[in-house]
Amino acid sequence: MTEQRQLTEIQKIAASCIKRWGEDYKTQNFSGKLGRFVSQLGSNTDLGKVFLDLVRHYNYYSRERLDQLIVKFYSIITKELKLDEDFTIYSRIEDDSKIDSSNFFLEEFKVLNNISNHFSYDIEKLNIEDFDNIHNVIFIDDIIGSGKTVKRFFEKNKKKLLKVNCFIFCIEMLEEGKDYLENFFNTNEFKCKIICHNLHKKAFSENYIFCETCKDNEMLLRDFERTLWRKESNNILGYENSQAIVSFFRNTPNNTLSSFWFENTKWKGLFPRDDKRTAFKKIKKKSVPYNVKKMENSVNG
């Protein structure tokens, strides 16, 4: 592909993406950003073509687009499911102590749909007796990959969640993750329904983006991402091989192919993750090898 032809192709792809996504501060001058992203590859035209094909199928969610979907979710709850409001609460699938994107989605959901704070709770902080008067629990999330985080949460709160009807609303979900969770719910007798806006395949699935070249292109990108990380990493081809191609206006999930969000002095992803950390987290991380070394010295001494 000549440089001029590639430039024209990039402009066409960028225009198509903006037509699907809409435009915000992250996608302004998207043609230029996409051109710079691919130009980092230099003469590696084979991988450049893979990236361009992936971008053609990429999903980006601006705040405006997300807000529309969040309102649509509430319409499903009130008009299709017709759940009794007095016996319904809203929650998030807590993974750790960090206030993450699940919190944002839940708060945005409440604000846009005028839902009182009296109807949202952390499941782990409720008593088992509270669930005698709760019939429905609605979880709001942005993306579900393998489903293992959701499984751990349901196992941890099994006694409570077995007493109610559960509904998981999410924007993006991996097909394998949905199958995995539905099997888990059925096996453990949870009454849980999953409603997602977009059920996606892994980027290199057969008969999806690349058809007969899917495995060759998967290996090509896998080898490239190994050079980015300079070691084996769970994030190669997306966390635990999720192979997602999605970003949200607040951040890019690590389920996404890591070359799209990885950043160092030699490579800048198209939608970089915001991985800045507060001081106490940096110190805690650095103190682990220091404390191990200190312990070794005291033993040897």
Secondary structure as the mmCIF struct_conf table of DSSP 4:
data_model
#
loop_
_struct_conf.conf_type_id
_struct_conf.id
_struct_conf.beg_label_comp_id
_struct_conf.beg_label_asym_id
_struct_conf.beg_label_seq_id
_struct_conf.end_label_comp_id
_struct_conf.end_label_asym_id
_struct_conf.end_label_seq_id
HELX_RH_AL_P HELX_RH_AL_P1 GLU A 3 TRP A 21
TURN_TY1_P TURN_TY1_P1 TYR A 25 ASN A 29
HELX_RH_AL_P HELX_RH_AL_P2 PHE A 30 SER A 39
TURN_TY1_P TURN_TY1_P2 GLN A 40 SER A 43
HELX_RH_AL_P HELX_RH_AL_P3 THR A 45 ARG A 56
TURN_TY1_P TURN_TY1_P3 HIS A 57 HIS A 57
STRN STRN1 ASN A 59 TYR A 61
HELX_RH_AL_P HELX_RH_AL_P4 ARG A 63 SER A 75
HELX_RH_PI_P HELX_RH_PI_P1 ILE A 76 LEU A 81
HELX_RH_3T_P HELX_RH_3T_P1 GLU A 85 PHE A 87
STRN STRN2 THR A 88 SER A 91
BEND BEND1 ASP A 96 LYS A 98
HELX_RH_AL_P HELX_RH_AL_P5 SER A 101 LEU A 112
TURN_TY1_P TURN_TY1_P4 ASN A 113 ASN A 114
HELX_RH_3T_P HELX_RH_3T_P2 ASN A 117 PHE A 119
STRN STRN3 SER A 120 SER A 120
HELX_RH_3T_P HELX_RH_3T_P3 ILE A 123 LYS A 125
BEND BEND2 LEU A 126 LEU A 126
HELX_RH_3T_P HELX_RH_3T_P4 ILE A 128 ASN A 133
STRN STRN4 ASN A 136 ILE A 144
BEND BEND3 GLY A 145 GLY A 147
HELX_RH_AL_P HELX_RH_AL_P6 LYS A 148 LYS A 156
TURN_TY1_P TURN_TY1_P5 ASN A 157 ASN A 157
HELX_RH_AL_P HELX_RH_AL_P7 LYS A 158 LEU A 161
TURN_TY1_P TURN_TY1_P6 LEU A 162 LYS A 163
BEND BEND4 VAL A 164 VAL A 164
STRN STRN5 ASN A 165 LEU A 174
HELX_RH_AL_P HELX_RH_AL_P8 GLU A 175 THR A 187
TURN_TY1_P TURN_TY1_P7 ASN A 188 GLU A 189
STRN STRN6 LYS A 191 HIS A 200
TURN_TY1_P TURN_TY1_P8 ALA A 203 PHE A 204
TURN_TY1_P TURN_TY1_P9 GLU A 206 ASN A 207
BEND BEND5 TYR A 208 PHE A 210
HELX_RH_3T_P HELX_RH_3T_P5 CYS A 211 THR A 213
HELX_RH_AL_P HELX_RH_AL_P9 CYS A 214 TRP A 229
TURN_TY1_P TURN_TY1_P10 ARG A 230 ARG A 230
BEND BEND6 LYS A 231 LYS A 231
TURN_TY1_P TURN_TY1_P11 ASN A 234 LEU A 237
BEND BEND7 GLY A 238 GLY A 238
HELX_RH_3T_P HELX_RH_3T_P6 TYR A 239 ASN A 241
STRN STRN7 ALA A 244 ALA A 244
STRN STRN8 VAL A 246 PHE A 248
BEND BEND8 PHE A 249 ARG A 250
TURN_TY1_P TURN_TY1_P12 ASN A 254 ASN A 255
STRN STRN9 THR A 256 THR A 256
HELX_RH_3T_P HELX_RH_3T_P7 SER A 258 PHE A 260
TURN_TY1_P TURN_TY1_P13 TRP A 261 TRP A 261
STRN STRN10 GLU A 263 GLU A 263
BEND BEND9 ASN A 264 LYS A 266
STRN STRN11 LYS A 268 LYS A 268
BEND BEND10 LEU A 270 PHE A 271
HELX_RH_AL_P HELX_RH_AL_P10 ALA A 279 ASN A 300
#
